[in-house]
């Protein structure tokens, strides 16, 4: 069924004049002893300078669009996705997202390494705003998609990169988001699982999901 023009061009993601500033330290005092010595010698406690990873960033993504960010290493692509996903906060500017957002970022991002896979499912669900009942309703689908077996009850610090990817994708796909953020994560995992993810991405897009 075709979408109405109004619905098709309604913004799912809207970034206006977004800046993200980091502070790069040439030296950072890390102990009370060092702090005291530098204070007595009248030396600066921390030495560094501000650096903009992302500056004057504007983006509008309509509902149902599939958009790729292309740029050199260090140009701010991953930072932009984390800002949209709410992992980072912008130094200035505004970001609006309309609908439930799920993200699969660098391996392990958003997971607690000391918690088991099952516990991380609950943690990610809470972060995404799901209730306990909603998390429980999605749990079986997540476990089936991830195919981790008994490893789901093992702390994820013992997972391989492919296992972490399986869990991250399973959560992102199975909580039925409106907006899906992906950051170069299909490079890991076995071929069968990658094909499985691509099929799910195609289904997500055909149903009007925003990526």
N, C-alpha and C positions, 0 to 999 in steps of 0.2 A: 504494500500500500504506500503510495507516495505521500510525502509530508507536505503540509501547507507551507507556502513561502514564509509566513511569519514564524512558524516553528523551526523551519530549516535553518534560518539565519539568526535565531536567538542565540546569544553568546552562552557557551558553557564555561569558557575561561576568558577572563579579561584582565590584562596586566597594563597598568598605566604608570609610565615614568618610574619604573622600579629600579632602585639602586640597592646593591648589596656590598657593604664595606667590611673588609677584614682588617685586622691589625697584625702586621708582620713584625715579629720581634727579632732583632739582631741579638738581643740579650734579655732574658727574663729571669728575675730573681725567684728562686724556688725553695729557699730555706730561710728560717728566721735568723740563723747565724750570718748568712750572706747579706740579708737585708740590713742587719745591724752594722756590719762592716762597711757596706756601701753608704749607709746613712752617716756614719762617723766620718768617712772620707769625703762626704758631700758629693758622692757619685750618684748618677740617676739610678733609681731602683730598676726600672725597665727601660730598654732602649728599642725603639721601633718606629714604624711609620704606617699610616693608613694606606690601604690599597683597595681599589674598587675591582672586584671580580666581575661584577655586572653593573653597567651604567646606562641609564636612560633606556631601559628595556620596555618595549611595548609589544603586546601580543593580543590578538583576538581570535579565538577558536570557536566556530559555530557548533551547535549541537550536531553530532553525527559526523563531524569532520575527522579525518586522519591526517595529522600534521607531524612532520619530522623537522627537528632542529639540526642544522648542519653547520659545522664550524671547526676551526683548528683546535688542537688540544689547549686547554686553558682559556678558551673563549667564553666559558660560562654556561655551557649547555646543561651540565649536571646541576649546577647551582640553580638555574632557572627552574628545572623540574622539581628540585627539592623545595624551592620557594612556593611553587604552585601546589605541591603536595602538603605544605604546612610543616615540613621538617625544619626549615629555616624561616626566619622572619626578615622581611626587607628592612634595610636601613631607612629607606624612604620610598614613597610611592604606594600604590594600592594594588591588591590582587583579589579578584572575585572568582569564585567557582560556584557553579550552580548544579547541585546534585552530589551524590556520594562519590568520593574520590578514593581510588585504590592505586597504589604505586608499587612497582618492582624496581628497586634501585640497585646500587652496587651490592654485591653479596654480603648478607648479614646486616645491611642497613635496616634499622627499625626492629631488629630482633635483640633479645637479651641472651647473650652467649651462655649464661649459666642456667637458663630455663630450658625445659624440655620442649620438643616440638609442639606437644599438646598444650603446654602452658603458654607458648608463644602465640598459638592460635587465639587463645582467649585474650592475651595482651593486645594483639593487633586488632582484634575485634572491638575492644574497648576504645582504643585510639581512634578507630574509624567511627565511633559513636553508636556501635551496636549494643543492644541490651543483652543480658545473659541468655534470655530465651532465644533471641535471634542468632547468637553465636552457636548455641546448642543445635538450632535448626539447620545451620550450615555445616556442622562439624563432619557429618558422614560424607557429604559431597567433597569436602576438603581432603579427608583421609583417602577417599577413593581416587581422587585425581593425583595426589602426591605419591601414592604407592610406596610409602616408606616402611610399611609393616610395623614390626616391633620397635624400630628406631624412633618412632614418633614419641616414645617415652624416654628417649635419651637426650641429654643436654646438647644443644645444637653446636656447641664448641667442638664436638667430636664429629660433626657432619663433614662430608666432602663438599666441594663447591657445587657439584651436581645435586646433592641432596638438599642443600640450602635453596638452590634455584627451584627445585620441585616444590618445596614448602611455600616459598614466596609466591610462585605462580598459582599454586592451588588456592591460597588465601585470596589473592587478587581476583581470580576468575570466579570463585564460588560465592563470594559475598554479594555478587550482582551489582557492581558499581555502575555509575553513569559515566564516569570519566576514568580512564585507565592511563597511567603514566609509566612508561618503560624506558629504562636507561641502559642500553647496550647489554642486556642480560641474556639474550638468546645464544650467546657465544659459548655458554657452558651447558653441560648436560649431554646425555647421549642422543643419537640421531632420532630414535623413536619418540623420545619425550619432546624434542624440538618440533617434530612434525605434529605431535599432539597439541602443543601450544599454538602453532600456526593455525591449525584448524579451529581452535577455540577463538583465536583473534579474528579470524574471518567471520565466525558466527557472531561475535560481539559487534563487529562493524556492520554486518548485514542487518542486525537488529536495532541499529541506530545509535550504538555506543560511540563515545568520543575518545579518541586516542591521540 
